[in-house]
């Protein structure tokens, strides 16, 4: 009995040493993962602060125009809390006469990756008073077709700029586009 225990001891010492080395490697990897997680969490918080504190109304939608993110100013414009706007089609907040234009612009941005600016009328929740807005929409950086996210920025248009200087369709007065000459 004693001879087999003594003869097996060097193998146990080697196995124990190998386990100790593996344990050290796992601790090192865990420390590296923890540091990486901390850096990612810091960047996520920084992005959130920049996004929420931005001096303009920002939205992120999917390619169909469904809201994925909305900052504080966008929610103020829409008169809705963030958790209620997420998952809603942005078109719910666009005046009916501007929805076809919005669909056209979405198609253009999705197919060509161009940044597109246009004028539209925003209807905040519970309001029938439309806000005259300039919207810019583009793909998220580095996205290929079809994009998974679109970035929106909305600015209220000054009352003096009524849209007469824009070409028909993009940014033009929707009333002017809907009139048919006989």
C-alpha positions in Angstrom: 0.0 0.0 0.0 2.7 2.5 1.0 4.8 1.9 -2.2 1.9 2.7 -4.5 1.1 6.0 -2.7 4.8 7.1 -2.7 5.2 6.1 -6.4 2.1 8.1 -7.4 3.1 11.2 -5.5 5.3 12.8 -8.3 2.4 12.5 -10.7 0.2 14.3 -8.2 2.8 17.0 -7.7 2.9 17.5 -11.5 -0.9 17.6 -11.8 -1.1 20.0 -8.9 1.4 22.3 -10.5 -0.4 22.2 -13.8 -3.7 23.1 -12.0 -2.0 26.0 -10.2 -0.6 27.3 -13.5 -4.1 27.0 -15.1 -5.7 28.7 -12.1 -3.2 31.7 -12.5 -4.0 31.9 -16.2 -7.7 31.9 -15.4 -7.3 34.7 -12.8 -5.3 36.7 -15.3 -8.0 36.3 -18.0 -10.7 37.1 -15.4 -8.8 40.3 -14.5 -8.5 41.2 -18.2 -12.2 40.6 -18.8 -13.1 42.7 -15.8 -10.9 45.6 -17.1 -12.5 45.3 -20.6 -16.0 45.2 -19.1 -15.2 48.3 -17.0 -13.9 50.1 -20.1 -17.0 49.1 -22.1 -19.3 50.1 -19.3 -17.6 53.5 -19.1 -18.0 54.0 -22.8 -21.7 53.0 -22.7 -22.3 55.5 -19.9 -20.5 58.2 -21.8 -22.5 57.4 -25.0 -25.8 57.5 -22.9 -24.8 60.9 -21.4 -23.9 62.3 -24.8 -27.0 60.9 -26.4 -29.4 62.0 -23.7 -27.8 65.4 -23.1 -27.4 66.3 -26.8 -28.7 69.8 -27.7 -30.9 68.3 -30.5 -33.6 65.7 -30.8 -32.0 62.4 -31.7 -33.7 59.1 -32.5 -32.5 55.7 -33.6 -34.9 53.6 -35.7 -34.7 50.3 -37.5 -34.9 50.3 -41.3 -38.7 50.2 -41.1 -38.8 53.4 -39.0 -39.6 51.7 -35.6 -38.0 53.7 -32.7 -35.2 51.9 -31.0 -33.8 54.8 -29.0 -34.9 58.4 -28.4 -33.1 61.1 -26.4 -34.7 63.5 -23.9 -35.3 66.3 -26.4 -36.9 63.9 -28.9 -39.3 62.7 -26.2 -40.1 66.3 -25.2 -40.9 67.1 -28.8 -43.1 64.0 -29.1 -44.6 64.6 -25.7 -44.0 61.0 -24.7 -41.9 59.1 -22.2 -38.9 57.2 -23.5 -40.3 53.8 -22.5 -43.5 54.5 -24.4 -41.9 55.6 -27.6 -39.5 52.6 -27.9 -41.0 50.0 -30.3 -43.4 52.5 -31.9 -43.3 53.4 -35.6 -42.0 57.0 -36.0 -44.7 57.5 -38.6 -47.2 57.6 -35.7 -45.8 61.0 -34.9 -45.6 62.3 -38.5 -48.5 64.2 -40.1 -50.4 62.0 -42.5 -49.6 64.1 -45.6 -45.8 63.7 -44.8 -45.8 59.9 -44.3 -45.3 59.0 -48.0 -42.4 61.4 -48.1 -40.9 59.7 -45.0 -41.3 56.3 -46.6 -39.5 57.6 -49.8 -36.7 59.1 -47.7 -36.3 55.8 -45.8 -36.0 53.9 -49.0 -33.4 56.3 -50.3 -31.3 56.1 -47.2 -31.6 52.4 -47.0 -30.6 51.8 -50.6 -28.0 54.5 -51.1 -26.4 55.2 -47.7 -26.9 58.9 -48.5 -27.6 61.4 -45.7 -31.0 62.8 -46.5 -32.5 66.0 -45.0 -36.1 66.9 -45.5 -38.9 68.9 -44.0 -41.9 67.3 -42.3 -44.6 68.0 -39.8 -44.4 66.3 -36.5 -47.5 65.6 -34.5 -46.7 65.3 -30.8 -48.8 62.8 -28.8 -52.2 64.1 -27.9 -51.8 67.2 -30.1 -53.4 68.2 -33.4 -50.9 71.1 -33.7 -48.2 70.0 -36.1 -44.6 71.2 -35.6 -42.7 72.2 -38.7 -39.4 70.2 -38.5 -36.3 69.6 -40.5 -35.2 65.9 -40.3 -31.9 64.4 -41.2 -31.5 60.7 -41.4 -28.5 58.5 -42.2 -27.3 54.9 -41.6 -25.4 54.1 -38.5 -21.7 54.3 -39.1 -20.2 51.3 -40.9 -23.6 49.8 -41.7 -24.1 48.1 -45.1 -27.3 47.4 -46.9 -29.8 46.8 -45.4 -28.9 48.8 -42.3 -30.0 47.6 -38.9 -30.2 51.2 -37.6 -30.9 54.7 -38.8 -29.9 57.8 -37.0 -32.3 60.8 -37.0 -31.9 64.4 -35.9 -34.9 66.7 -35.7 -34.8 70.5 -35.6 -37.7 72.8 -35.4 -37.9 75.1 -38.4 -38.1 78.8 -37.8 -41.5 80.2 -38.7 -39.9 82.5 -41.3 -38.5 79.6 -43.3 -41.7 78.0 -44.7 -40.1 75.6 -47.2 -40.4 77.6 -50.4 -36.7 77.3 -51.2 -36.6 73.5 -51.3 -37.0 71.3 -54.4 -40.3 69.5 -54.8 -40.6 66.3 -52.7 -37.7 66.7 -50.4 -38.3 69.6 -48.0 -41.1 71.2 -50.0 -44.3 72.4 -48.5 -46.6 69.3 -48.5 -49.6 71.5 -49.4 -47.9 72.7 -52.6 -47.1 69.1 -53.6 -50.7 67.9 -53.2 -52.2 70.6 -55.4 -53.0 69.4 -58.9 -53.3 72.0 -61.7 -56.2 71.5 -64.1 
